[in-house]
Structures are given as structure tokens and as C-alpha cells.
Amino acid sequence: MKYDLVDRRCVVTGANSGIGKELARNLAYFGATVVLGCRDRDRGGRALEELANDSGNDRLSLVTVDMASRASIRNFVRQVTAGGAPVHVLVNNAAIMPSERRQGPDGIESSWATNVLGPFALSNLLLPTMRRSGDARIVHVASTLARDLDLEDVQFTRRRFRAVTAYAQSKQALRMLAWGLATRVPADRVSVHACHPGAVATSLFREQQGWFARALRLGRAFLKSPEVGALTPTFVAADPAVQSPSGRWWINLQPATCKFASDEEQITRLWRLCAEMALCDVS
Ligand SMILES: NC(=O)c1ccc[n+]([C@@H]2O[C@H](COP(=O)([O-])OP(=O)(O)OC[C@H]3O[C@@H](n4cnc5c(N)ncnc54)[C@H](OP(=O)(O)O)[C@@H]3O)[C@@H](O)[C@H]2O)c1
């Protein structure tokens, strides 16, 4: 895999570890200007230093962002777009799988806030810049572990909180938001995609216990490395052939059918709910 991305400015969230770091490393190798969006300045700084040294690319920068916080996302967007800088690629990669129900800084259940509302707000707030930049692309790093979306109870106030259910709900929603966004923006300006990186050995599952942790331990030998896990997200972010048609779901570098793409009524309901919760002015 090799691309010339010297004219592309890319933003990757959660770029200090796992799949996001390897994806950012690939984009840096391809010559892109890369903004690493990380929540912790020290962890982000270490990743920045490693990727800059490795790639020899001096156009990498770190901007801190807490994807669970509306104020932090707005501040991030202000910094990323300062001086009219373009954004050609946004990869919504950051995510969590908390073991128990917690609330983020805005009082919203943390996996819904981080994995769904954060990418929704960031995509919509960066959209005007990306439309202007042209030939731009938004990539949602989602998952085949996607189910149990309950639009009446996205924050688990009525259901018992289960880590895997909350995560799977968030990844179903993220895929549906990609399809919602793809129908709202002209594909020649901004093309929107979602992808599955595979089952990858990262720190995503670090809080898990019980059957899921046991299954992960048993299956560890079959998990991909982060480098291999980053291949499909890198392809979707970088390959010129992905630009059109917009709104595709990618697994193993190939387009696949997404069972959530056709339910327009649910997508519209989800979109409205996210716009309300993220306090984003989007129609
Ligand atoms: N691993 C898999 O098998 C797998 C399978 C399917 C999909 N995915 C998806 O792949 C993506 C990357 O996950 P990963 O497996 O590479 O896990 P990871 O190593 O835990 O990476 C997640 C990244 O997100 C960041 N992050 C978490 N909460 C954040 C917040 N509030 N604000 C900003 N950044 C935040 C983390 O930062 P910290 O270091 O500060 O925590 C970390 O850099 C996720 O979207 C995940 O759902 C993973």
C-alpha cells in the first residue's frame, strides 16, 4: 500500500495508541499533514514524537481533544481550522468500551458521548471546512460488533448497563450516522465511509472482565496486530478509488453490505436525537 498524500491534511482522533496510531503513522509515511487528536497531552506527545521520528515527516502536530466533551470538540475545531487551514480527511477513530456506566463531562453516558456524539459533532463542525477543501473524506472506524440500538434508552437509564451492549449500540449508531451524513453532503465535496478494522489486539478491551475477557484471552492468538488492523482504515482514508460512491461500508479492503443502511426512518430519528444531544445546529 503506497499513496502520495503530500497535498492532504488529515485529522485522526485517538491517534496515540492502537489502530489510530498505526493509521496516523501510515498517513505520515505517505507525506500527509497529520493532526493527531488525542485526549492526553503526554500520551499524545509521545506518539507525535515516535511518528515524526519514524516517518521523517515534520508536518505532524498534536491538538488535544476530549471526544466526550462538547466544549473540547468546539475548541479542537477552532484550533484545527485556524487561519483557514483545509481538512481533507477526518478519521473518527477514538472510542472506549467502559466496564460500567459512567458519565462524561457533559453528564452523558460515556460510551454514547465518546463513540457517537463526539464523532457526530466533530464531523458536522468540520463539514464547512471540508466542503471548502474539496475531494474530502470522513471515515468512521466502526465495527461488525454492532447491534442493540435502543433510541428510547441510548444512555442505559432503563436497561441494565452491559459493556458489550453499550459498545455494540454505539457502533451500530456510528455506522447509521455515516449513512445519514453521506446522504446529506454532495459526494464530490465530502465522501463518507465506515469501516471495520477486524478483531485487533489493542487496549480497547482493557477494562473488560468475565466471559468477554476470557474469550479475548483464549482468542488472543487470532487477533490482528494494530499494524494489520490499520490497513482497511488507511485504505479507506487514502485510496482515490474510495471517493465515489460515498456511503460505503468496508471490511478487509472491500466494500460490503451494511444491514443498517436501508432503515432511513431510524437513521433520521438517530440523527435528530444526536443533533439534540450534541447541541449541534444541523438539519
Ligand atoms: N480493537 C478491535 O478489535 C476493534 C474492532 C473493531 C473496531 N475497533 C475500533 O477501532 C477504533 C480504535 O480502537 P483501538 O482498538 O485502537 O483501541 P485503543 O488502542 O484503546 O484506542 C482508542 C483510542 O481512542 C482514544 N480515546 C478514548 N476516549 C477518548 C476521548 N474521550 N477523547 C479522545 N480520545 C479518546 C484513546 O486514548 P487514550 O489512550 O487516552 O485512552 C485511544 O487513543 C475504535 O473506534 C474501535 O471501536 C476496534
The ligand as an SDF file (V2000), in Angstrom:
LIG
                    3D

 48 52  0  0  0  0  0  0  0  0999 V2000
   -9.6050   -3.4740   18.6220 N   0  0  0  0  0  0  0  0  0  0  0  0
  -10.5720   -4.0640   17.9120 C   0  0  0  0  0  0  0  0  0  0  0  0
  -10.6870   -5.2970   17.8360 O   0  0  0  0  0  0  0  0  0  0  0  0
  -11.5780   -3.2240   17.1870 C   0  0  0  0  0  0  0  0  0  0  0  0
  -12.5630   -3.8840   16.4110 C   0  0  0  0  0  0  0  0  0  0  0  0
  -13.4930   -3.1070   15.7340 C   0  0  0  0  0  0  0  0  0  0  0  0
  -13.4390   -1.7210   15.8070 C   0  0  0  0  0  0  0  0  0  0  0  0
  -12.4690   -1.1200   16.5790 N   0  0  0  0  0  0  0  0  0  0  0  0
  -12.4600    0.3350   16.6410 C   0  0  0  0  0  0  0  0  0  0  0  0
  -11.1660    0.8100   16.3500 O   0  0  0  0  0  0  0  0  0  0  0  0
  -11.0120    2.1170   16.9220 C   0  0  0  0  0  0  0  0  0  0  0  0
   -9.6750    2.2340   17.6270 C   0  0  0  0  0  0  0  0  0  0  0  0
   -9.6920    1.3950   18.7680 O   0  0  0  0  0  0  0  0  0  0  0  0
   -8.4220    0.5410   19.2310 P   0  0  0  0  0  0  0  0  0  0  0  0
   -8.8270   -0.8720   19.1590 O   0  0  0  0  0  0  0  0  0  0  0  0
   -7.2190    1.0040   18.5380 O   0  0  0  0  0  0  0  0  0  0  0  0
   -8.3900    0.9160   20.7980 O   0  0  0  0  0  0  0  0  0  0  0  0
   -7.3800    1.7990   21.6620 P   0  0  0  0  0  0  0  0  0  0  0  0
   -5.9810    1.3620   21.4690 O   0  0  0  0  0  0  0  0  0  0  0  0
   -7.9640    1.7800   23.0420 O   0  0  0  0  0  0  0  0  0  0  0  0
   -7.5370    3.2250   21.0170 O   0  0  0  0  0  0  0  0  0  0  0  0
   -8.6050    4.0750   21.3050 C   0  0  0  0  0  0  0  0  0  0  0  0
   -8.1040    5.4980   21.2080 C   0  0  0  0  0  0  0  0  0  0  0  0
   -9.2110    6.3750   21.4860 O   0  0  0  0  0  0  0  0  0  0  0  0
   -8.7570    7.3450   22.4260 C   0  0  0  0  0  0  0  0  0  0  0  0
   -9.8670    7.8860   23.2030 N   0  0  0  0  0  0  0  0  0  0  0  0
  -10.6970    7.2440   24.0450 C   0  0  0  0  0  0  0  0  0  0  0  0
  -11.5600    8.1040   24.5960 N   0  0  0  0  0  0  0  0  0  0  0  0
  -11.2690    9.3230   24.0940 C   0  0  0  0  0  0  0  0  0  0  0  0
  -11.8000   10.6180   24.2910 C   0  0  0  0  0  0  0  0  0  0  0  0
  -12.8180   10.8520   25.1410 N   0  0  0  0  0  0  0  0  0  0  0  0
  -11.2750   11.6520   23.5930 N   0  0  0  0  0  0  0  0  0  0  0  0
  -10.2410   11.4530   22.7420 C   0  0  0  0  0  0  0  0  0  0  0  0
   -9.6760   10.2510   22.5360 N   0  0  0  0  0  0  0  0  0  0  0  0
  -10.1950    9.1910   23.2030 C   0  0  0  0  0  0  0  0  0  0  0  0
   -7.7860    6.5880   23.3110 C   0  0  0  0  0  0  0  0  0  0  0  0
   -6.9990    7.4920   24.0510 O   0  0  0  0  0  0  0  0  0  0  0  0
   -6.3300    7.0750   25.4570 P   0  0  0  0  0  0  0  0  0  0  0  0
   -5.0460    6.3940   25.1170 O   0  0  0  0  0  0  0  0  0  0  0  0
   -6.1620    8.3990   26.1220 O   0  0  0  0  0  0  0  0  0  0  0  0
   -7.2960    6.1670   26.1650 O   0  0  0  0  0  0  0  0  0  0  0  0
   -7.0120    5.8140   22.2600 C   0  0  0  0  0  0  0  0  0  0  0  0
   -6.0580    6.6380   21.6680 O   0  0  0  0  0  0  0  0  0  0  0  0
  -12.2240    2.3190   17.8360 C   0  0  0  0  0  0  0  0  0  0  0  0
  -13.1800    3.1000   17.1670 O   0  0  0  0  0  0  0  0  0  0  0  0
  -12.7570    0.9220   17.9990 C   0  0  0  0  0  0  0  0  0  0  0  0
  -14.1320    0.8910   18.2960 O   0  0  0  0  0  0  0  0  0  0  0  0
  -11.5490   -1.8420   17.2640 C   0  0  0  0  0  0  0  0  0  0  0  0
  1  2  1  0
  2  3  2  0
  2  4  1  0
  4  5  1  0
  4 48  2  0
  5  6  2  0
  6  7  1  0
  7  8  2  0
  8  9  1  0
  8 48  1  0
  9 10  1  0
  9 46  1  0
 10 11  1  0
 11 12  1  0
 11 44  1  0
 12 13  1  0
 13 14  1  0
 14 15  2  0
 14 16  1  0
 14 17  1  0
 17 18  1  0
 18 19  2  0
 18 20  1  0
 18 21  1  0
 21 22  1  0
 22 23  1  0
 23 24  1  0
 23 42  1  0
 24 25  1  0
 25 26  1  0
 25 36  1  0
 26 27  1  0
 26 35  1  0
 27 28  2  0
 28 29  1  0
 29 30  1  0
 29 35  2  0
 30 31  1  0
 30 32  2  0
 32 33  1  0
 33 34  2  0
 34 35  1  0
 36 37  1  0
 36 42  1  0
 37 38  1  0
 38 39  2  0
 38 40  1  0
 38 41  1  0
 42 43  1  0
 44 45  1  0
 44 46  1  0
 46 47  1  0
M  CHG  2   8   1  16  -1
M  END
$$$$
